[in-house]
Amino acid sequence: MINITQSTSTRPYLVRALHEWCTDNGFTPYVAVLVDETVQVPREYINNGEIVLNVSFDATSSLQLSNEFIQFKARFGGVARDIVVPMGRVIAIYARENGQGMAFPAPSASGPTIDTAADSVETNAAQSKTTPNAPSPGRPQLKRIK
């Protein structure tokens, strides 16, 4: 029997599954990331300690979704950048077009947490001011689905 502290996190598996679901359905997968010193992203695009990244195959090059990291190359303001996000820093993955996706518990300051369950989320349409074809200004307003 595997002890719960020895099992791997569900987060990377769920991120990969939702990325595939977005891609298969013609949606644009976005990830919201809680930034710290372990996250390699352009610092000028961080807002309130978070960054939202387009992780579609059209927006990235050499995309890798491993159990430990999301890694890819992307252009920001016309400049190519290497992006590295530890999987534990991903706090949500969702489709830009409709906000469907999943949120994850934020990492604690005391270290990594065990993902016991992730929350299914959807965009609160009443609070969202974006149109389906407009770029998302950031993470959507999320609410729990019962």
C-alpha positions as CSV (number, residue, x, y, z in Angstrom):
1,M,0.0,0.0,0.0
2,I,1.3,3.5,-0.9
3,N,1.4,6.0,1.9
4,I,-0.4,9.3,1.0
5,T,2.9,11.2,1.6
6,Q,4.6,9.0,-1.0
7,S,2.0,9.4,-3.8
8,T,2.5,11.9,-6.5
9,S,0.5,15.1,-6.8
10,T,-2.7,15.0,-9.0
11,R,-2.0,18.5,-10.2
12,P,0.3,17.7,-13.2
13,Y,-2.1,15.0,-14.4
14,L,-5.1,17.3,-14.2
15,V,-3.2,20.1,-15.9
16,R,-2.3,17.8,-18.8
17,A,-5.9,16.5,-19.1
18,L,-7.4,20.0,-19.1
19,H,-4.8,21.2,-21.6
20,E,-5.7,18.3,-23.9
21,W,-9.4,19.0,-23.4
22,C,-9.0,22.6,-24.3
23,T,-6.9,21.7,-27.4
24,D,-9.3,19.0,-28.6
25,N,-12.2,21.4,-28.3
26,G,-10.5,24.4,-30.1
27,F,-10.2,26.4,-26.9
28,T,-7.1,28.3,-25.7
29,P,-5.7,26.9,-22.5
30,Y,-4.5,29.5,-20.0
31,V,-2.7,28.8,-16.7
32,A,-2.7,31.1,-13.7
33,V,0.6,31.0,-11.8
34,L,1.4,32.2,-8.3
35,V,4.8,33.7,-8.8
36,D,7.8,33.4,-6.5
37,E,11.6,33.1,-7.0
38,T,11.2,29.6,-8.5
39,V,9.1,30.8,-11.4
40,Q,10.9,31.9,-14.5
41,V,8.6,34.4,-16.3
42,P,9.0,38.0,-17.6
43,R,8.6,39.9,-14.3
44,E,7.1,42.9,-16.1
45,Y,3.9,40.9,-16.8
46,I,3.3,39.9,-13.2
47,N,0.2,41.4,-11.6
48,N,-0.5,41.1,-7.9
49,G,2.0,38.3,-7.5
50,E,0.3,36.3,-10.3
51,I,0.8,35.8,-14.1
52,V,-1.6,34.3,-16.6
53,L,0.1,32.4,-19.5
54,N,-1.3,31.2,-22.8
55,V,-0.1,27.6,-23.0
56,S,-1.7,26.8,-26.4
57,F,0.5,25.1,-29.0
58,D,0.0,28.2,-31.2
59,A,1.5,30.5,-28.6
60,T,4.3,28.3,-27.4
61,S,7.3,26.5,-28.8
62,S,8.8,23.3,-27.2
63,L,5.9,23.0,-24.7
64,Q,6.6,20.4,-22.0
65,L,4.0,19.5,-19.3
66,S,6.0,17.2,-17.0
67,N,5.2,16.2,-13.4
68,E,7.5,18.8,-12.1
69,F,7.4,21.8,-14.5
70,I,5.7,23.5,-17.3
71,Q,8.4,24.6,-19.7
72,F,8.2,26.4,-23.1
73,K,9.5,29.2,-25.2
74,A,7.1,32.2,-26.0
75,R,7.3,35.7,-27.3
76,F,6.5,38.6,-25.0
77,G,6.4,42.0,-26.7
78,G,8.2,40.4,-29.6
79,V,11.1,39.1,-27.5
80,A,11.6,35.3,-27.2
81,R,11.6,34.1,-23.6
82,D,12.2,30.8,-21.8
83,I,9.4,30.1,-19.4
84,V,9.7,27.6,-16.5
85,V,6.8,27.1,-14.0
86,P,7.1,24.6,-11.2
87,M,3.8,22.6,-11.3
88,G,3.1,23.4,-7.7
89,R,2.9,27.1,-8.5
90,V,0.0,26.6,-11.0
91,I,-3.2,27.7,-9.3
92,A,-5.6,27.3,-12.2
93,I,-6.0,26.1,-15.8
94,Y,-9.0,27.1,-17.8
95,A,-10.3,27.8,-21.4
96,R,-10.0,31.5,-22.3
97,E,-13.2,31.3,-24.3
98,N,-15.6,30.1,-21.6
99,G,-13.6,30.0,-18.4
100,Q,-14.2,26.3,-17.8
101,G,-11.4,24.6,-16.0
102,M,-10.0,23.9,-12.6
103,A,-8.5,25.8,-9.7
104,F,-5.9,24.3,-7.3
105,P,-5.0,25.1,-3.7
106,A,-2.4,27.8,-3.5
107,P,1.0,26.5,-2.3
108,S,1.6,27.3,1.4
109,A,4.6,29.2,2.6
110,S,5.6,26.2,4.7
111,G,6.2,24.0,1.6
112,P,4.3,21.9,-1.0
113,T,0.9,20.7,-0.3
114,I,-0.8,17.4,-1.2
115,D,-3.6,17.9,-3.7
116,T,-6.5,16.1,-2.1
117,A,-8.9,17.5,-4.6
118,A,-9.1,20.3,-7.1
119,D,-12.0,22.6,-7.5
120,S,-14.0,22.7,-10.7
121,V,-14.6,26.2,-11.8
122,E,-16.4,28.3,-14.3
123,T,-16.3,32.0,-15.1
124,N,-18.9,34.1,-13.3
125,A,-20.4,35.6,-16.5
126,A,-22.1,38.4,-14.6
127,Q,-18.7,39.7,-13.3
128,S,-16.7,39.0,-16.5
129,K,-16.3,41.9,-18.9
130,T,-14.4,40.1,-21.7
131,T,-15.9,38.9,-24.9
132,P,-15.2,35.4,-26.3
133,N,-12.7,36.7,-28.9
134,A,-11.0,39.3,-26.7
135,P,-7.8,38.4,-24.9
136,S,-8.3,37.7,-21.2
137,P,-7.0,40.5,-19.0
138,G,-6.2,38.0,-16.3
139,R,-7.6,35.1,-14.3
140,P,-11.4,34.9,-14.6
141,Q,-13.7,35.3,-11.6
142,L,-14.0,31.7,-10.4
143,K,-16.8,30.0,-8.5
144,R,-17.3,26.5,-7.2
145,I,-19.6,24.1,-9.1
146,K,-21.6,21.9,-6.8
